[in-house]
Amino acid sequence: MRMTQITLTGAAATVLATPAFAASGPFFSLGNTDFVVLLGFIVFIAILFYYKVPAMLGGMLDSRAEGIQSEITEARTLREEAQTLLASYERKQQEVQAQADRIVASAKDEANAAAAQARADLGKSIERRLASAEEQIESAQKSAVKAVRDQSIVIAIDVARDVIAKQMTAASGNSLIDDAIAQVDAKLH
């Protein structure tokens, strides 16, 4: 609590020690600091007006305003150019996208045509291979039939020889040989 009293007392002393409360006596005397500060301020303002500082500041502000205005105008011009350029690029991008879509569609059509051609070629190849296989099967069947016939002829000859050998006598064999010679002689002459 004592600390609070000290702080309040210090704050009050600070307010009372300001230059406004330090002045004493009549206001329009050089002993009054407020009057001296007011005179110094008026002289400073007069010097500023004498050297046309407000006009220079106004001119500087006007030139700065003109510079800002020209920068704004230039920025607007650049913005319009950028928007025109952006629109041009967007248009070109759309054209490129359309061209890419056409290329993709064309590639799909070509791929479908190539796939159809490949299917047709595969079908023809399969037909040729089937025909070749059928020919090979037919040839193998003919070879097998011929081999079976040849084998059956050999077996039939062997069986016939065995049967004839068992049933034929020497006299009947001689008469068969004589008949065969006569037939050959008749055919040759």
C-alpha positions, 0 to 999 in steps of 0.5 A: 500500500505504501508503494501505491502512495509513492507512485501516485505522489511521483506522478503528481510531481511529474505533472506539476514539473512541466514547463507550462506550470514553470512559467511565472509572471506576465505572459508577454515578458521575456522572462516567461518561457511560454512566451519565448517559445511562442516567439521562437515558433512564430519566427521559425514559421516566418523564416519558412514562409520567407524562403517559400518552404511551403511553396517548395513543399507544395511543388514537391508534393505536386511533382510527387503526385504527378509522378505517382499519377504517371506511374498509375497511368503506366501501371494501367497501361501495363495491366491492359497490355498484360491482360491482352497478352494473357488473353492471347496466351489463353487463346493460344492455349485453347488452340493448342489444347484443341490441336492436342485433342485432335492429335489424340483422337487421330491417334486413337483412330489410327490405333483402332484401325491398326488393331482391326488390321492386326485382327484381320491379319491374325485371322488370315494367318490362322486360316493359313495355318489351319489349311496347312495343318489340314493338308499335313493331316491329309498327307499323313493320312494318305501316307498312313493308308499307303503304308498300311496298304503296302504292309498288307500287300507284303503280308498277303504275298507272304501268306499267298506264298505260304498257301501256294507252297503248301498246296502246290506240287512240282507238276502244277508249278511247272505247268504254271511256269510254262503258262506264264512263259507262253503268255509273255511270248504271246504279248511280246510277239 
